């Protein structure tokens, strides 16, 4: 992670597993920081976009069927 490299450089320390783990633990996931934007995009896409993959929740059958 770039944040880890900046942190250890600023503190004049060597990169270590502990510094990487500390950086990971302090990272805030996008689903938290941009929750409203993600929800708005999901609402928009629900009726306007095609799913990238078939899932049970969409009611689609996975795989393709070819009739000849």
Secondary structure, 3 states (H helix, E strand, C coil): CHHHHHHHHHCCCCCCHHHHHHHHHHCCCHHHHCHHHHHHHHHHHHHHCCCCCCCHHHCCCCCCCCCC
